[in-house]
Amino acid sequence: MPLMKLYFTPVLLLLALSCPAWVVSRSLPPMPNGQMTGSCVFYARTLLENITNLLTRMFSGMNCTRHNMELNLKTRTPTVCSPQGSVCSGETTSAFDRESCMSDIGKDLSHYYKVLSALPDSDGTLGSSVLLPLKELMENCFRSSNPTAWNSAPVGHSSTNGFNQRQRLCKIMKGFQVRTITINRAIGYMSLGEHTN
């Protein structure tokens, strides 16, 4: 599983949150022409809030910010989901490719679902706060992007010790948080319908 380990810095998060090209909407009516609906915006926002809360709660005794993050490198979500004319990803995009964006988001969601499902969750916190909203987002907004991905069985539980499991979960959750910020922005952009002009 190709994962990229990066040092997480507040600057990276600030960059991801402050790029003015994307606007995330709170509530929009369903749009019949295949655009994202307000419910997709809601599911994505809920997932991001839950991931952020879990990072704060679960790793309060561990300095999670000092650890690397793991990102899924099998997709190009930040690049293919950039709005037309955006330079947020370091590349200027000439046209928004909704189909590629939807496909890569679906692959990312599937990847994180499989990885997180494989980790031990003795108290059910990961399942209720992250896996459940992740599954709702996949089933309600990305079913056609990668239909078999979330029906697959989890990879299996790791046999590493408790500290190493927490450290790995910290890295995965930090990477997932950054990717979920990108996904939220892309969904918000698609829900506004600006890419169809």
Disulfide bonds with the S-S distance in Angstrom:
Cys19-Cys88 1.51
Cys40-Cys141 2.18
Cys64-Cys170 1.77
Cys81-Cys101 2.07
